[in-house]
Amino acid sequence: MSDEVVLDASVALDWLLPGPGSAAALTFMRLGARRIAPDLIFAEFASAATKFVRRGLTSKADARAAVERLPRLIDQVASLGDLAGPAYDLATSRGFSAYDSLYLALALRRGLRLVTADAKLARRAADVGFSAHVHLLTPES
């Protein structure tokens, strides 16, 4: 895998908040790849952290700390403005969600792999011929 990856919110969540994918995310992060993400990651992460609190999976304080920590752990943030057109094309032509398309458009534009813990996204990528651009983070990977 490249020294740079596009990181999506699912891996960031597993990395910073306790859950079944946390061990795999921690192991992956220790590899030290440079992490790039569209700025959407911060809104998605905050939304998911809120759901964790509401479901009793973490405390407000721990979720808040994770939300505040995430920006310091992303090495480069890409603007959504430059990705909106290519993401729209991916969403409408290949059936990805608009949000997933933003991460994938960034990976394709930079020639990097998108690292995700989202099995549905990885399956869709494989179905449309993009499996080489998506790395599904699992406990075995």
GUVO-542108 format. One record per residue (C-alpha): residue number from 1; residue in three letters; x, z, y. Coordinates in steps of 0.05 Angstrom, whole numbers. Layout:
<tordos>
<NUM,'ALA',<X,Z,Y>>,
...
</tordos>
This chain:
<tordos>
<1,'MET',<0,0,0>>,
<2,'SER',<23,-14,71>>,
<3,'ASP',<52,39,116>>,
<4,'GLU',<-11,29,158>>,
<5,'VAL',<-83,35,137>>,
<6,'VAL',<-151,32,169>>,
<7,'LEU',<-184,99,156>>,
<8,'ASP',<-259,108,154>>,
<9,'ALA',<-301,169,168>>,
<10,'SER',<-315,183,94>>,
<11,'VAL',<-241,197,81>>,
<12,'ALA',<-233,236,145>>,
<13,'LEU',<-292,280,123>>,
<14,'ASP',<-262,292,54>>,
<15,'TRP',<-195,307,88>>,
<16,'LEU',<-219,356,140>>,
<17,'LEU',<-281,389,110>>,
<18,'PRO',<-287,419,40>>,
<19,'GLY',<-320,376,-12>>,
<20,'PRO',<-313,342,-79>>,
<21,'GLY',<-266,288,-51>>,
<22,'SER',<-221,335,-12>>,
<23,'ALA',<-164,338,-63>>,
<24,'ALA',<-159,262,-67>>,
<25,'ALA',<-161,256,9>>,
<26,'LEU',<-107,309,18>>,
<27,'THR',<-63,275,-34>>,
<28,'PHE',<-72,208,0>>,
<29,'MET',<-57,236,69>>,
<30,'ARG',<8,266,45>>,
<31,'LEU',<33,196,32>>,
<32,'GLY',<42,191,107>>,
<33,'ALA',<11,123,122>>,
<34,'ARG',<-1,109,196>>,
<35,'ARG',<-76,118,207>>,
<36,'ILE',<-115,68,249>>,
<37,'ALA',<-190,71,262>>,
<38,'PRO',<-243,43,308>>,
<39,'ASP',<-266,93,359>>,
<40,'LEU',<-332,96,321>>,
<41,'ILE',<-299,144,273>>,
<42,'PHE',<-307,202,322>>,
<43,'ALA',<-382,193,329>>,
<44,'GLU',<-392,183,254>>,
<45,'PHE',<-349,244,239>>,
<46,'ALA',<-386,288,288>>,
<47,'SER',<-453,266,260>>,
<48,'ALA',<-431,280,188>>,
<49,'ALA',<-401,347,208>>,
<50,'THR',<-468,366,238>>,
<51,'LYS',<-502,348,173>>,
<52,'PHE',<-452,391,135>>,
<53,'VAL',<-470,451,179>>,
<54,'ARG',<-545,439,172>>,
<55,'ARG',<-540,435,96>>,
<56,'GLY',<-499,499,94>>,
<57,'LEU',<-436,464,68>>,
<58,'THR',<-392,490,123>>,
<59,'SER',<-395,537,182>>,
<60,'LYS',<-406,515,254>>,
<61,'ALA',<-336,540,271>>,
<62,'ASP',<-302,501,215>>,
<63,'ALA',<-340,438,231>>,
<64,'ARG',<-324,445,305>>,
<65,'ALA',<-250,455,289>>,
<66,'ALA',<-250,392,246>>,
<67,'VAL',<-285,351,300>>,
<68,'GLU',<-233,374,350>>,
<69,'ARG',<-175,362,302>>,
<70,'LEU',<-193,291,282>>,
<71,'PRO',<-169,255,346>>,
<72,'ARG',<-100,285,337>>,
<73,'LEU',<-96,259,266>>,
<74,'ILE',<-111,186,281>>,
<75,'ASP',<-48,148,301>>,
<76,'GLN',<-83,90,336>>,
<77,'VAL',<-154,80,359>>,
<78,'ALA',<-183,10,366>>,
<79,'SER',<-238,-6,416>>,
<80,'LEU',<-305,-27,389>>,
<81,'GLY',<-311,-80,442>>,
<82,'ASP',<-259,-124,409>>,
<83,'LEU',<-290,-113,340>>,
<84,'ALA',<-364,-123,355>>,
<85,'GLY',<-366,-198,346>>,
<86,'PRO',<-327,-201,280>>,
<87,'ALA',<-365,-140,255>>,
<88,'TYR',<-431,-173,271>>,
<89,'ASP',<-409,-235,233>>,
<90,'LEU',<-390,-193,172>>,
<91,'ALA',<-455,-154,174>>,
<92,'THR',<-499,-216,179>>,
<93,'SER',<-461,-261,132>>,
<94,'ARG',<-437,-213,79>>,
<95,'GLY',<-489,-157,79>>,
<96,'PHE',<-447,-99,103>>,
<97,'SER',<-476,-47,150>>,
<98,'ALA',<-456,-57,222>>,
<99,'TYR',<-416,9,220>>,
<100,'ASP',<-379,-10,156>>,
<101,'SER',<-366,-79,186>>,
<102,'LEU',<-329,-49,245>>,
<103,'TYR',<-279,-15,199>>,
<104,'LEU',<-272,-77,155>>,
<105,'ALA',<-265,-124,216>>,
<106,'LEU',<-208,-80,240>>,
<107,'ALA',<-174,-82,172>>,
<108,'LEU',<-181,-157,167>>,
<109,'ARG',<-157,-169,238>>,
<110,'ARG',<-94,-126,226>>,
<111,'GLY',<-82,-150,155>>,
<112,'LEU',<-89,-78,130>>,
<113,'ARG',<-129,-44,76>>,
<114,'LEU',<-189,-2,93>>,
<115,'VAL',<-185,65,57>>,
<116,'THR',<-254,93,42>>,
<117,'ALA',<-288,144,-2>>,
<118,'ASP',<-353,104,3>>,
<119,'ALA',<-364,73,-65>>,
<120,'LYS',<-422,31,-39>>,
<121,'LEU',<-377,-1,13>>,
<122,'ALA',<-323,-14,-39>>,
<123,'ARG',<-373,-46,-87>>,
<124,'ARG',<-401,-91,-32>>,
<125,'ALA',<-330,-112,-13>>,
<126,'ALA',<-316,-130,-86>>,
<127,'ASP',<-382,-168,-91>>,
<128,'VAL',<-364,-213,-32>>,
<129,'GLY',<-290,-223,-48>>,
<130,'PHE',<-259,-171,-2>>,
<131,'SER',<-234,-122,-55>>,
<132,'ALA',<-162,-135,-36>>,
<133,'HIS',<-178,-108,33>>,
<134,'VAL',<-212,-43,11>>,
<135,'HIS',<-181,16,-25>>,
<136,'LEU',<-232,64,-55>>,
<137,'LEU',<-204,134,-54>>,
<138,'THR',<-225,171,-117>>,
<139,'PRO',<-197,232,-152>>,
<140,'GLU',<-159,184,-198>>,
<141,'SER',<-129,141,-143>>,
</tordos>
